[in-house]
Amino acid sequence: MSALELTRTLLGKCLQLDNARLLTRETRLLGHIPELNSLTVATLVMEIEETVDCEIEDEEMTADIFDTVGSLADFVDKKMAST
């Protein structure tokens, strides 16, 4: 599974989206999807850690990562490559 597909799947799960497959790399996240709040971000981070079998340090987390689906997918790809 590609990082983009995995990101869509995890966003769909965490945000309870039925149409997560329609998310594009350009889809804006933070500040544009009301359901994406601090609790959802924490859940999403835990899901990434469990799925990719990695640890995400607090220092790694920036708002830029959650700017778009593409920026989050790039972060997931980097984590996948480091395992």
Secondary structure, DSSP 8 states (H G I E B T S, - for coil): --HHHHHHHHHHHHHT-TTGGG--TT-B-TTT-TT--HHHHHHHHHHHHHHHT----GGG--GGGGSBHHHHHHHHHHHHHT-
